Amino acid sequence: MISIHQRRNQPATGSPVFIVLVLAAALFLPNPSRARATAASPYPIRFTDAGKRLITLEQKPQRVVSLVPAVTEILMRIGAQEQIVGITYHSILPPECASKTIVGGYFAPDIERIRELQPDLIFYAGIQKEVPAAFKNSAITLVEVAPDSIEKTFFLISRLGRIFGHSQEAIKVIAEEQRQLDVIATKIARIPKAKRKRVMRIMGRTRLMAPGDDSFQNEFIRKAGGIPPHFGRRGSVIEISLAEWRKFNPQVIYGCGSDRELLELLEKPGWNEVDAVKNHQVFFFPCDFTCRIATHCGTFVSWLAARIYENEFEDPANFVHPERVVGSKPLKLSLNYIERADIVTSEIKDFRNQTLVLTLKEPMRILSTLEGEKSDVKFVANHYFPAPAWGLDHLSGLKGLRQATLKTLGLEPEETAILFTGARMDCLAVSRQSFRELEVTALVTAGVVSNALRMSADHGGFYEPGTRKKHEKPGTINMLLLSNARLTRRAMARAVITATEAKTAALQDLDIRSSATPARNQATGTGTDNIIVVEGRGDHTIDNCGGHSKLGELIAKAVYEGVREAIRKQNGLVEKRSVFQRLKERRLDLSRVCREVTGAKRERARKLRTRVERLLLNPRYAGFLEALMSLSDARQRGLVANLDATNHWCDRTAAEIAGRQVDLTPYLPTGVPPVLGRGIAAILAGAAAGI
C-alpha cells in the first residue's frame, strides 16, 4: 500500500530557513510601540527604494503598473495579482499575467498606455529613465527596484508582502527557496574544492558577452558550487575577448534559450578549444530563470548545480535527506471505483517530487502508451520530477526512475501503472464531461515550451534499435482517462486515438508552435506524450470510443479542455495572448530583427524597436500580424496559391504607417516564411520612416 506520512516540515530553530523567517518578521512586522496603531493595518509604510528616495505609502495600492518582470513575478506568486493593472510583454508566467494589460516592452514602456491605466503605484527599473521624468509631478507613487542579489530579493519579497497584505505568503516563498539553497549548499560542501568546476554564463548573439563580476548571475554560479570568471569589469553585460575566453577555459557554460545563436560562434577555431565545448557541457535554461532574480532563486541554483555535478548528485552517498514521502493532499473524484485520489509530495535524490496517485477499489486492466497493457492494477499514477532531477534520472534511465519512485511511494511495481512528467502537479487539469448517465474524466498535465513537435515535419534524433535510452525525456502531455463505464480492450485502444486527436486539436487551436521549426509549423504533440486508459466499472460495457460514439465525443471534449487548461497553468499560454508573445514563440526577437535591418547601428536599432513596440500595442497592427501568422501557416501547407492581395495589404499597411510609399525589401527578416516575413517588413519599414 502507499505509505503517505502526514507531516508538517517546520524548519529547525537553528537552520538558515528559520533565520530568514525571523529576519523577515523583524524587518517588516510592526514594533511593539506601534502595536495598537497597526493592529488593523500596517500603514503608513515607509522605506527607501533603489534610487535612495524615501517612499511613504499611506494605504494599500489598488492599481499597480509593474514595469519590472521580477516584481510582477513576486506579486503574482504571493497572491497580489488583483492589484496589478499593467505589465510589460516580458512577463508571461504565472498564467494570471495573460489577463493583464500590456504597456510595451521592458526597455521602453509606453508612457501614454501607463497613464490610461490610472495607476496609483508604478514599479520601475533604473534603465527606464522616461518613467520618473514623465510622472515626476503626478500623484502617482514611483518605486524604483533593482534586486541584484539573493539577499536583496528576499528582502524585496518580504517588503512587497507587507505592502500588499500578503506577509505570510511572502515568508513561505522565501522559506521554500531558502530550503532548496540549503540543500544544495550541503551537497556542494561534500565536493572537494579541487573538483569544483569553472562555470560561465554566456550571452549575446554574434559577439560573446557575459555578466560582469558584480552580477547576481555569478552569485547563482557560486551558490551552485561553480567557480565563476573574474574579468575585473562590472555591469550586467560585458564583452569577452577570445584571449579572456581561453584563459578562463570554462568547464561548463550555459545560457538562456535566446543565447543559442552563439552556438555558431562556439564552433569556430579558438572559441571551440575550451573544455566545456570539447566535452559537450553547454546547457540552456529558460530565460525566466537565468536572466531574472525573483521567486525562483533556489529552484534555478538547484537546477544549475545538478547539471554541473550530475555524477556527484546521482550518488546516494551524497544524498542529504532520505528518500521519503513528506505529505499529501486529497483530490476529489466522483468515480465510485476509485477508493481515493491523492497528490503526494516526496523527496527523491534531495528534490521535491509530486505524484498523482489513484487507488482503485479492485484490481483492473489498464492500457498505457508507456508500459503497454497491464492487468491487476491497483494504483494508477502520474509522477512529476522537477527540472533539477531531469539530468540525474536520464543517467539512471526509465527503469531506474520507476524503481526509485515506486520504492519511495511504497507502491508495488506489479500493481502500479505510472507515467512520468516534467509538468507540475499543481498545474494539473481535471476535466469532466457527461451525457445522461455517461461521464468521462481526464486528468491532464502538459508543458509545450521546449519539447513540442510537428509529426511528419520534424526529425527524430534517436535511432537505437534494441536498446533502452538513458536520455529519455519525461512525458510532457500526460493524460489519465477515466469513465463510469466498463471499457472493452477494443474501446480502450480506440480511446487512445480519440484522445490523441483531441490533444492535437487543442494544440492547433492555441497555435502551439513546434520547438524544432517554430516559424513554419504548429505542433501536433511533444514527442513524449503518454496516456493511461483505465478499464473502469459501471452499469454499461462500452465497445466503441471512436469519434462517432457518444463516449468518444465525451473523451475528446474532456481531453481538449484539459489540455488547454493544463497548458495555461504550466506555460501561461492562452488563445488571446499578445502578438509579442506569439512572435517570441516563432523565435522572432524584435531586438534582433531591428539590429539586423539597421546594420547593427545600436541607437537606430533601439529607436526602431521602440517604435515597432508602440505600433504593435495598437490592435490594428497587432491584428495585421496575427492574420498573417495564420495566412503564413496556410501558405506553408499549400492552401494559399496566390499572394497578390497579401502583398498589396502589406504595402498599403507600410505606407499607412510611414505616410508615404516605402520599399519593404531592405526590411525583410532572414529565416522567416515569406508571408509573415513581408508582414514584419511592412511594420519595420513603416516604423523606420518615422524615425
C-alpha positions as CSV (number, residue, x, y, z in Angstrom):
1,M,0.0,0.0,0.0
2,I,1.0,3.6,-0.4
3,S,2.9,4.9,2.6
4,I,1.8,8.5,2.9
5,H,3.0,10.1,6.1
6,Q,1.2,13.2,7.0
7,R,3.7,15.7,8.5
8,R,4.5,19.3,8.5
9,N,8.0,20.4,7.7
10,Q,8.8,23.1,10.2
11,P,12.3,24.5,10.0
12,A,14.5,23.9,12.9
13,T,15.3,27.0,15.0
14,G,19.0,26.9,14.1
15,S,18.5,26.4,10.4
16,P,19.2,29.1,7.8
17,V,15.5,28.9,6.8
18,F,14.4,29.8,10.3
19,I,16.9,32.7,10.4
20,V,15.4,34.1,7.1
21,L,11.9,33.9,8.5
22,V,12.9,35.6,11.7
23,L,14.7,38.4,9.8
24,A,11.7,38.9,7.6
25,A,9.5,39.2,10.6
26,A,11.8,41.5,12.4
27,L,12.2,43.8,9.3
28,F,8.5,44.1,8.5
29,L,6.3,43.4,11.4
30,P,5.2,46.4,13.4
31,N,7.3,47.3,16.5
32,P,5.6,46.9,20.0
33,S,5.3,50.7,20.5
34,R,3.0,50.9,17.5
35,A,1.2,47.6,18.0
36,R,-2.2,49.3,18.7
37,A,-1.9,51.7,15.8
38,T,-1.1,48.9,13.4
39,A,-3.4,46.2,14.7
40,A,-5.8,46.7,11.8
41,S,-3.4,48.0,9.2
42,P,0.4,48.2,8.8
43,Y,0.1,51.6,7.1
44,P,1.7,54.0,6.8
45,I,4.7,52.1,5.4
46,R,8.0,54.0,4.9
47,F,11.0,52.6,3.1
48,T,13.9,53.7,0.9
49,D,13.8,52.5,-2.7
50,A,16.7,51.5,-5.0
51,G,17.0,55.2,-6.1
52,K,17.6,56.2,-2.5
53,R,14.3,58.0,-2.3
54,L,12.1,57.8,0.8
55,I,8.8,56.3,-0.1
56,T,5.7,56.7,2.1
57,L,2.6,54.6,1.4
58,E,-0.5,55.8,3.4
59,Q,-2.7,52.9,2.2
60,K,-2.7,49.7,0.2
61,P,-2.1,50.4,-3.5
62,Q,-5.1,49.4,-5.6
63,R,-3.9,50.0,-9.2
64,V,-0.3,48.9,-9.8
65,V,1.7,49.0,-13.0
66,S,4.7,46.8,-12.8
67,L,7.4,47.5,-15.4
68,V,9.9,45.1,-13.8
69,P,9.2,41.4,-14.6
70,A,10.8,40.3,-11.3
71,V,8.3,42.4,-9.4
72,T,5.4,41.1,-11.5
73,E,6.5,37.5,-10.7
74,I,6.8,38.2,-7.0
75,L,3.4,39.9,-6.8
76,M,1.8,37.1,-8.6
77,R,3.3,34.4,-6.5
78,I,2.4,36.0,-3.2
79,G,-1.2,36.4,-4.3
80,A,-1.3,40.2,-5.1
81,Q,-2.3,39.8,-8.7
82,E,-5.6,41.6,-8.2
83,Q,-3.9,45.0,-7.8
84,I,-1.8,44.7,-11.0
85,V,-3.4,46.5,-13.9
86,G,-0.4,46.8,-16.3
87,I,2.8,44.8,-17.2
88,T,5.4,44.6,-19.9
89,Y,5.2,41.9,-22.5
90,H,8.3,40.3,-21.0
91,S,6.1,38.9,-18.2
92,I,4.3,35.6,-19.2
93,L,4.2,33.5,-16.0
94,P,2.3,32.9,-13.8
95,P,-0.7,32.4,-16.1
96,E,-2.6,35.3,-14.4
97,C,-0.3,37.6,-16.5
98,A,-2.4,36.7,-19.5
99,S,-5.3,38.9,-18.3
100,K,-3.2,42.0,-17.6
101,T,-2.9,45.0,-20.0
102,I,0.5,45.2,-21.7
103,V,2.1,48.7,-21.7
104,G,5.0,47.9,-24.0
105,G,8.5,46.4,-23.5
106,Y,10.8,46.4,-20.6
107,F,13.3,48.8,-22.2
108,A,10.8,51.4,-23.4
109,P,7.4,51.1,-21.9
110,D,4.7,53.3,-23.4
111,I,4.0,56.3,-21.1
112,E,0.6,57.1,-22.6
113,R,-0.5,53.5,-22.1
114,I,0.6,53.7,-18.5
115,R,-1.4,57.0,-18.0
116,E,-4.5,55.4,-19.4
117,L,-4.5,52.8,-16.7
118,Q,-4.6,55.5,-14.0
119,P,-2.2,53.7,-11.6
120,D,-1.6,54.8,-8.0
121,L,1.8,53.0,-7.9
122,I,4.4,52.2,-10.6
123,F,7.3,49.9,-10.1
124,Y,10.1,50.7,-12.5
125,A,13.8,50.0,-13.1
126,G,16.7,52.5,-13.3
127,I,17.1,51.9,-17.0
128,Q,13.5,53.2,-17.6
129,K,14.5,56.8,-17.3
130,E,11.5,58.2,-19.1
131,V,9.2,56.9,-16.4
132,P,10.2,59.0,-13.5
133,A,10.6,62.0,-15.8
134,A,7.0,61.6,-17.1
135,F,5.3,61.2,-13.7
136,K,7.6,63.4,-11.6
137,N,4.8,65.9,-10.7
138,S,1.9,63.5,-10.6
139,A,0.2,62.0,-7.6
140,I,1.4,58.5,-8.6
141,T,3.9,56.9,-6.3
142,L,7.0,55.8,-8.1
143,V,9.2,53.0,-6.7
144,E,12.5,52.1,-8.2
145,V,13.6,48.5,-7.7
146,A,16.9,46.8,-8.5
147,P,17.2,43.4,-6.9
148,D,20.8,42.3,-7.6
149,S,21.4,39.6,-5.1
150,I,19.5,36.7,-3.4
151,E,19.5,38.5,-0.1
152,K,18.1,41.7,-1.6
153,T,15.5,39.7,-3.5
154,F,14.3,38.0,-0.3
155,F,14.2,41.5,1.3
156,L,12.0,42.7,-1.6
157,I,9.7,39.8,-1.4
158,S,9.1,40.5,2.3
159,R,8.6,44.2,1.6
160,L,6.0,43.5,-1.1
161,G,4.3,41.0,1.1
162,R,3.8,43.6,3.8
163,I,2.7,46.4,1.3
164,F,0.0,44.2,-0.2
165,G,-1.1,42.4,2.9
166,H,0.5,39.0,2.0
167,S,3.3,38.8,4.5
168,Q,2.6,35.1,5.3
169,E,2.7,34.1,1.7
170,A,5.9,36.1,1.2
171,I,7.5,34.3,4.1
172,K,6.5,30.9,2.6
173,V,8.1,31.8,-0.7
174,I,11.3,32.8,1.0
175,A,11.3,29.7,3.1
176,E,10.9,27.3,0.1
177,E,13.6,29.0,-1.9
178,Q,16.0,29.0,1.1
179,R,15.2,25.4,1.8
180,Q,16.5,24.5,-1.7
181,L,19.6,26.7,-1.3
182,D,20.4,25.0,2.0
183,V,20.1,21.5,0.4
184,I,22.4,22.5,-2.4
185,A,24.9,24.1,-0.1
186,T,25.1,20.9,2.0
187,K,25.6,18.8,-1.2
188,I,28.2,21.1,-2.6
189,A,30.2,21.1,0.7
190,R,30.8,17.4,0.2
191,I,32.5,18.0,-3.2
192,P,36.3,18.7,-2.7
193,K,37.3,22.1,-3.7
194,A,39.9,20.6,-6.1
195,K,37.0,19.1,-8.1
196,R,34.9,22.3,-8.3
197,K,34.3,23.3,-11.9
198,R,34.8,26.6,-13.7
199,V,31.4,27.8,-14.9
200,M,30.4,30.7,-17.1
201,R,27.1,32.2,-18.2
202,I,27.3,33.2,-21.9
203,M,25.2,35.9,-23.5
204,G,24.9,37.6,-26.8
205,R,24.2,36.8,-30.5
206,T,27.2,37.4,-32.8
207,R,29.6,38.5,-30.0
208,L,30.3,36.7,-26.8
209,M,29.1,38.5,-23.8
210,A,28.9,37.6,-20.1
211,P,27.7,39.1,-16.8
212,G,30.0,41.5,-15.0
213,D,31.8,40.4,-11.8
214,D,29.1,42.1,-9.7
215,S,26.1,40.4,-11.4
216,F,23.7,38.2,-9.5
217,Q,24.3,35.6,-12.2
218,N,27.7,34.9,-10.8
219,E,26.2,34.6,-7.4
220,F,24.0,31.8,-8.9
221,I,27.1,30.1,-10.1
222,R,28.8,30.3,-6.7
223,K,25.7,29.0,-4.9
224,A,25.6,26.1,-7.4
225,G,29.2,25.2,-6.4
226,G,30.8,26.6,-9.6
227,I,33.8,28.9,-10.0
228,P,32.7,32.0,-11.9
229,P,35.1,34.0,-14.0
230,H,36.6,37.3,-12.7
231,F,37.3,39.7,-15.6
232,G,37.8,42.8,-13.5
233,R,34.7,44.6,-15.0
234,R,31.4,45.3,-13.5
235,G,27.9,45.6,-15.2
236,S,25.0,43.4,-16.3
237,V,26.7,42.6,-19.6
238,I,30.3,42.9,-20.7
239,E,32.0,41.7,-23.9
240,I,34.5,38.8,-23.6
241,S,37.6,38.6,-25.8
242,L,38.9,35.3,-27.3
243,A,42.0,35.7,-25.0
244,E,39.9,36.0,-21.9
245,W,37.7,33.1,-23.0
246,R,40.6,30.8,-23.5
247,K,42.4,31.9,-20.3
248,F,39.4,31.2,-18.2
249,N,38.7,27.9,-20.1
250,P,35.2,27.2,-18.7
251,Q,34.4,23.6,-18.0
252,V,30.6,24.3,-18.0
253,I,28.9,27.1,-19.9
254,Y,25.2,27.9,-20.0
255,G,22.8,30.5,-21.4
256,C,19.1,31.1,-21.8
257,G,17.1,30.0,-24.8
258,S,17.8,33.1,-26.9
259,D,21.5,32.6,-26.5
260,R,21.5,29.6,-28.7
261,E,22.6,31.8,-31.6
262,L,26.1,31.7,-30.0
263,L,26.5,28.0,-30.9
264,E,27.7,29.0,-34.3
265,L,30.4,31.2,-32.8
266,L,31.4,28.4,-30.4
267,E,32.1,26.1,-33.4
268,K,34.8,28.4,-34.7
269,P,38.6,27.9,-34.2
270,G,39.8,29.3,-30.9
271,W,36.3,29.5,-29.4
272,N,35.8,25.8,-29.7
273,E,39.0,24.9,-27.8
274,V,37.7,25.3,-24.2
275,D,36.8,22.3,-22.1
276,A,33.1,23.0,-22.0
277,V,32.7,22.9,-25.8
278,K,35.1,19.9,-26.3
279,N,33.2,17.9,-23.6
280,H,29.7,19.0,-24.7
281,Q,29.0,20.7,-21.4
282,V,26.9,23.5,-22.9
283,F,23.4,23.9,-21.4
284,F,20.4,26.2,-22.0
285,F,17.8,27.1,-19.5
286,P,14.5,29.2,-19.6
287,C,15.2,32.9,-19.6
288,D,12.8,33.5,-16.7
289,F,15.3,31.5,-14.6
290,T,18.7,32.7,-15.9
291,C,18.0,36.4,-16.5
292,R,15.8,37.3,-13.6
293,I,16.3,37.2,-9.8
294,A,12.8,36.8,-8.3
295,T,11.0,33.9,-6.7
296,H,12.9,31.0,-8.2
297,C,16.4,31.6,-6.9
298,G,16.6,28.3,-5.1
299,T,15.0,26.4,-8.0
300,F,17.5,27.7,-10.5
301,V,20.5,27.2,-8.3
302,S,19.4,23.6,-7.8
303,W,18.9,23.0,-11.5
304,L,22.3,24.5,-12.4
305,A,24.1,22.6,-9.6
306,A,22.5,19.3,-10.8
307,R,23.7,19.9,-14.4
308,I,27.3,20.8,-13.2
309,Y,27.6,17.9,-10.8
310,E,25.4,15.2,-12.3
311,N,27.5,12.3,-11.2
312,E,28.0,13.6,-7.7
313,F,24.3,14.3,-7.2
314,E,23.3,10.9,-8.6
315,D,25.5,9.1,-6.0
316,P,23.3,8.0,-3.0
317,A,26.3,8.6,-0.7
318,N,25.8,12.3,-1.3
319,F,22.1,12.5,-0.5
320,V,21.3,14.9,2.2
321,H,17.8,13.6,3.1
322,P,16.4,10.0,3.0
323,E,14.1,9.3,0.1
324,R,10.6,9.6,1.7
325,V,7.1,10.9,1.4
326,V,6.7,14.2,3.1
327,G,3.0,14.9,2.7
328,S,-0.1,14.6,0.6
329,K,-3.4,16.3,-0.2
330,P,-6.6,14.6,-1.4
331,L,-8.1,15.2,-4.8
332,K,-11.9,14.8,-5.1
333,L,-13.1,12.4,-7.9
334,S,-16.7,11.2,-8.2
335,L,-16.0,7.8,-9.8
336,N,-17.2,5.0,-7.4
337,Y,-14.4,2.6,-8.3
338,I,-11.7,4.9,-7.0
339,E,-11.1,4.4,-3.3
340,R,-9.0,7.6,-3.0
341,A,-7.0,10.1,-5.1
342,D,-4.0,11.9,-3.6
343,I,-1.3,14.3,-4.8
344,V,1.7,13.0,-2.8
345,T,4.8,15.1,-2.2
346,S,8.0,13.1,-1.8
347,E,11.7,13.8,-1.6
348,I,13.8,11.8,-4.1
349,K,17.5,12.4,-4.6
350,D,17.0,15.5,-2.4
351,F,14.5,17.1,-4.8
352,R,10.8,17.6,-4.2
353,N,8.6,15.4,-6.4
354,Q,4.8,15.2,-6.7
355,T,2.7,12.2,-7.7
356,L,-1.0,12.0,-8.6
357,V,-1.9,8.5,-7.2
358,L,-5.3,6.9,-7.8
359,T,-6.1,4.0,-5.5
360,L,-8.6,1.6,-7.1
361,K,-11.1,-0.3,-5.0
362,E,-10.3,-3.5,-7.0
363,P,-7.6,-4.6,-9.5
364,M,-8.3,-3.5,-13.1
365,R,-6.9,-3.7,-16.6
366,I,-5.2,-0.5,-18.0
367,L,-3.8,0.4,-21.3
368,S,-0.7,2.6,-21.1
369,T,1.3,4.0,-24.0
370,L,4.4,3.9,-21.8
371,E,4.0,0.4,-20.3
372,G,1.6,-1.4,-22.6
373,E,-1.4,-3.3,-21.4
374,K,-1.4,-4.4,-17.7
375,S,-3.8,-6.4,-15.6
376,D,-4.4,-6.5,-11.9
377,V,-3.5,-2.8,-11.5
378,K,-4.4,-1.3,-8.1
379,F,-2.6,2.1,-8.4
380,V,-2.6,4.5,-11.4
381,A,-0.1,7.4,-11.1
382,N,1.3,10.4,-12.9
383,H,4.7,11.4,-11.4
384,Y,6.3,14.8,-11.6
385,F,10.0,15.0,-11.1
386,P,11.4,18.6,-11.1
387,A,13.9,20.1,-13.6
388,P,17.0,19.7,-11.3
389,A,16.4,15.9,-11.4
390,W,16.0,15.5,-15.1
391,G,19.6,15.0,-15.9
392,L,20.1,12.7,-12.9
393,D,17.2,10.5,-13.9
394,H,18.3,10.4,-17.5
395,L,21.5,8.8,-16.2
396,S,19.6,6.0,-14.4
397,G,17.1,5.6,-17.3
398,L,13.4,4.9,-17.1
399,K,13.8,1.6,-15.3
400,G,15.9,3.3,-12.5
401,L,13.4,6.2,-12.3
402,R,10.5,3.8,-11.9
403,Q,12.2,1.8,-9.3
404,A,13.2,4.8,-7.2
405,T,9.8,6.4,-7.4
406,L,7.7,3.4,-6.5
407,K,10.0,2.4,-3.7
408,T,9.7,5.9,-2.2
409,L,5.9,5.9,-2.6
410,G,5.6,2.4,-1.2
411,L,3.9,1.0,-4.3
412,E,4.3,-2.5,-5.7
413,P,5.6,-2.4,-9.3
414,E,3.4,-5.2,-10.4
415,E,0.3,-3.4,-9.1
416,T,1.1,0.0,-10.4
417,A,0.7,1.8,-13.8
418,I,2.7,5.0,-13.8
419,L,3.6,7.9,-16.2
420,F,6.4,10.4,-15.7
421,T,6.3,14.1,-16.5
422,G,8.2,17.4,-16.1
423,A,4.9,19.3,-15.7
424,R,4.0,20.2,-12.1
425,M,1.1,18.6,-10.3
426,D,-0.1,21.9,-9.0
427,C,-0.8,22.6,-12.7
428,L,-3.0,19.5,-13.0
429,A,-6.2,20.0,-15.0
430,V,-9.3,18.0,-14.0
431,S,-11.7,18.0,-16.9
432,R,-15.1,16.3,-16.7
433,Q,-17.8,15.7,-19.4
434,S,-21.1,13.9,-19.1
435,F,-24.2,13.0,-21.2
436,R,-27.1,11.4,-19.5
437,E,-25.7,8.5,-17.4
438,L,-22.2,8.6,-19.1
439,E,-19.3,10.5,-17.6
440,V,-15.6,10.9,-18.5
441,T,-12.8,12.5,-16.5
442,A,-9.5,13.4,-18.0
443,L,-6.6,14.2,-15.6
444,V,-4.1,16.2,-17.7
445,T,-0.6,17.7,-17.1
446,A,1.0,19.5,-20.0
447,G,4.0,21.6,-21.0
448,V,4.8,22.7,-24.5
449,V,7.6,25.2,-24.4
450,S,10.7,23.2,-25.0
451,N,9.6,19.8,-26.5
452,A,6.7,20.4,-28.9
453,L,7.0,18.8,-32.4
454,R,5.0,18.6,-35.6
455,M,4.8,14.9,-36.6
456,S,5.6,14.3,-40.3
457,A,7.6,17.6,-40.5
458,D,10.2,17.4,-37.7
459,H,13.0,14.9,-37.4
460,G,13.5,12.2,-34.8
461,G,17.1,12.3,-33.4
462,F,17.4,8.8,-31.9
463,Y,17.9,5.5,-33.7
464,E,18.9,2.8,-31.2
465,P,17.0,-0.4,-32.0
466,G,17.0,-3.0,-29.2
467,T,18.5,-0.6,-26.6
468,R,17.0,1.4,-23.8
469,K,17.9,5.0,-24.0
470,K,19.3,6.6,-20.8
471,H,18.3,10.1,-22.0
472,E,14.5,9.6,-22.5
473,K,12.7,12.8,-21.6
474,P,9.7,12.8,-19.2
475,G,6.3,12.8,-20.7
476,T,5.2,16.3,-21.4
477,I,1.5,16.0,-22.1
478,N,0.2,13.1,-19.9
479,M,-3.4,12.0,-19.7
480,L,-5.3,9.7,-17.4
481,L,-8.7,8.7,-18.9
482,L,-11.4,7.5,-16.6
483,S,-15.1,6.8,-17.3
484,N,-18.0,5.5,-15.3
485,A,-18.5,2.6,-17.8
486,R,-16.5,-0.6,-18.3
487,L,-14.4,-0.4,-21.5
488,T,-13.5,-3.4,-23.6
489,R,-10.0,-3.8,-24.9
490,R,-11.1,-2.5,-28.2
491,A,-12.6,0.6,-26.7
492,M,-9.5,1.3,-24.6
493,A,-7.3,1.1,-27.7
494,R,-9.7,3.3,-29.6
495,A,-9.8,5.8,-26.8
496,V,-6.0,6.5,-27.3
497,I,-6.7,7.6,-30.9
498,T,-9.7,9.8,-29.8
499,A,-7.7,11.4,-27.1
500,T,-4.7,12.0,-29.3
501,E,-6.8,13.7,-32.0
502,A,-8.4,15.9,-29.3
503,K,-5.0,16.8,-27.9
504,T,-3.7,17.8,-31.3
505,A,-6.9,19.9,-31.9
506,A,-6.2,21.8,-28.6
507,L,-2.6,22.5,-29.6
508,Q,-3.6,23.8,-33.0
509,D,-6.4,26.0,-31.7
510,L,-3.9,27.5,-29.3
511,D,-1.3,27.9,-32.1
512,I,1.3,26.0,-30.1
513,R,4.5,26.0,-32.2
514,S,7.0,23.2,-32.9
515,S,10.1,23.8,-30.8
516,A,12.2,22.5,-33.8
517,T,10.6,24.6,-36.6
518,P,8.6,27.2,-34.8
519,A,8.4,29.8,-37.6
520,R,6.9,27.3,-40.0
521,N,5.0,24.7,-38.1
522,Q,2.3,24.3,-35.5
523,A,2.9,21.4,-33.1
524,T,0.8,18.2,-33.0
525,G,2.3,16.9,-29.8
526,T,5.5,17.0,-27.8
527,G,7.2,13.7,-28.8
528,T,7.0,12.3,-25.3
529,D,3.2,12.4,-24.7
530,N,1.6,9.4,-22.9
531,I,-1.9,8.2,-22.0
532,I,-3.3,5.7,-19.5
533,V,-6.8,4.4,-20.1
534,V,-8.4,2.7,-17.1
535,E,-10.8,-0.1,-17.8
536,G,-13.4,1.3,-15.4
537,R,-16.6,-0.1,-13.8
538,G,-20.2,0.7,-14.3
539,D,-23.6,-0.4,-15.5
540,H,-22.6,-0.2,-19.1
541,T,-20.0,-2.0,-21.2
542,I,-18.6,0.2,-24.0
543,D,-17.0,-1.3,-27.1
544,N,-16.5,1.9,-29.2
545,C,-14.8,5.1,-28.3
546,G,-14.5,6.5,-31.8
547,G,-15.5,10.0,-32.9
548,H,-19.0,8.9,-33.9
549,S,-19.8,7.5,-30.5
550,K,-21.1,9.5,-27.6
551,L,-18.4,8.3,-25.2
552,G,-15.8,9.2,-27.9
553,E,-17.3,12.7,-28.0
554,L,-17.0,13.0,-24.2
555,I,-13.4,11.8,-24.2
556,A,-12.5,14.3,-26.9
557,K,-14.1,17.2,-25.1
558,A,-12.6,16.3,-21.8
559,V,-9.1,16.0,-23.2
560,Y,-9.5,19.1,-25.3
561,E,-10.4,21.3,-22.4
562,G,-8.0,19.5,-20.1
563,V,-5.0,20.1,-22.4
564,R,-5.8,23.8,-22.8
565,E,-6.2,24.3,-19.1
566,A,-3.0,22.4,-18.2
567,I,-1.0,24.5,-20.8
568,R,-2.5,27.7,-19.4
569,K,-1.4,26.7,-15.8
570,Q,2.0,25.3,-16.8
571,N,3.1,27.7,-19.5
572,G,0.8,30.7,-19.2
573,L,-0.3,30.3,-22.9
574,V,-3.9,31.2,-23.7
575,E,-5.6,31.9,-27.0
576,K,-5.7,35.7,-26.5
577,R,-2.1,36.2,-25.7
578,S,-0.2,39.1,-27.0
579,V,1.3,39.4,-30.5
580,F,4.7,40.0,-28.8
581,Q,4.4,36.5,-27.2
582,R,3.4,34.9,-30.4
583,L,6.4,36.4,-32.3
584,K,8.6,35.1,-29.5
585,E,7.2,31.6,-29.9
586,R,8.3,31.8,-33.5
587,R,11.8,32.8,-32.3
588,L,11.3,36.2,-33.8
589,D,13.1,38.5,-31.4
590,L,12.2,42.2,-32.1
591,S,15.6,43.5,-30.8
592,R,17.5,41.0,-33.0
593,V,15.4,41.8,-36.1
594,C,15.8,45.6,-35.6
595,R,19.6,45.2,-35.2
596,E,19.7,43.1,-38.4
597,V,17.8,45.5,-40.6
598,T,19.6,48.6,-39.3
599,G,23.1,47.1,-39.8
600,A,23.7,46.7,-36.1
601,K,23.6,50.5,-35.6
602,R,22.7,50.4,-31.9
603,E,20.9,53.7,-31.4
604,R,18.9,53.4,-34.6
605,A,18.0,49.8,-33.7
606,R,16.8,50.9,-30.3
607,K,14.6,53.7,-31.7
608,L,13.2,51.3,-34.3
609,R,12.4,48.6,-31.7
610,T,10.6,51.2,-29.5
611,R,8.5,52.4,-32.4
612,V,7.7,48.9,-33.5
613,E,6.6,48.1,-30.0
614,R,4.3,51.2,-29.9
615,L,2.8,50.2,-33.2
616,L,2.1,46.6,-32.1
617,L,0.3,47.9,-29.0
618,N,-2.3,49.2,-31.5
619,P,-4.9,46.4,-32.1
620,R,-5.0,47.3,-35.8
621,Y,-1.3,46.5,-36.4
622,A,-1.3,43.6,-33.9
623,G,-4.2,42.1,-35.8
624,F,-2.5,42.6,-39.1
625,L,0.5,40.5,-38.0
626,E,-1.8,37.9,-36.3
627,A,-3.7,37.5,-39.5
628,L,-0.5,37.0,-41.5
629,M,0.6,34.4,-39.0
630,S,-2.4,32.3,-39.9
631,L,-2.1,33.0,-43.5
632,S,1.6,32.0,-43.4
633,D,0.8,28.6,-41.9
634,A,-1.8,28.1,-44.6
635,R,0.7,29.0,-47.3
636,Q,3.2,26.5,-45.8
637,R,0.5,23.8,-46.1
638,G,-0.1,24.7,-49.8
639,L,-3.6,26.0,-49.1
640,V,-3.0,29.5,-50.5
641,A,-1.7,29.8,-54.0
642,N,-1.7,33.5,-54.9
643,L,-0.2,36.2,-52.7
644,D,-1.1,39.3,-54.7
645,A,-3.7,40.5,-52.3
646,T,-1.5,39.8,-49.3
647,N,1.5,41.7,-50.8
648,H,-0.8,44.6,-51.6
649,W,-2.1,44.6,-48.0
650,C,1.5,44.7,-46.7
651,D,2.5,47.5,-49.0
652,R,-0.6,49.5,-48.0
653,T,0.0,49.0,-44.3
654,A,3.6,50.1,-44.6
655,A,2.5,53.2,-46.5
656,E,-0.2,53.9,-43.9
657,I,2.3,53.9,-41.0
658,A,5.0,55.8,-42.9
659,G,2.7,58.4,-44.5
660,R,4.1,57.5,-47.9
661,Q,5.1,54.6,-50.1
662,V,8.1,52.7,-48.8
663,D,10.3,49.9,-50.1
664,L,9.9,46.7,-48.0
665,T,12.8,44.8,-49.4
666,P,15.6,46.1,-47.1
667,Y,13.4,45.1,-44.1
668,L,12.7,41.5,-44.9
669,P,14.0,39.4,-41.9
670,T,16.0,36.3,-42.7
671,G,14.8,32.8,-41.9
672,V,11.2,33.8,-41.8
673,P,8.5,32.3,-44.0
674,P,7.7,34.8,-46.9
675,V,4.2,35.7,-45.9
676,L,5.0,36.5,-42.3
677,G,8.3,38.0,-43.3
678,R,6.7,40.5,-45.5
679,G,4.2,41.5,-42.8
680,I,7.0,42.1,-40.4
681,A,8.9,44.1,-43.1
682,A,5.8,46.3,-43.5
683,I,5.8,47.1,-39.8
684,L,9.6,47.7,-39.8
685,A,9.6,49.8,-43.0
686,G,6.7,52.0,-41.8
687,A,8.3,52.4,-38.4
688,A,11.7,53.2,-39.8
689,A,10.2,56.0,-42.0
690,G,9.1,57.8,-38.9
691,I,12.4,57.9,-37.1
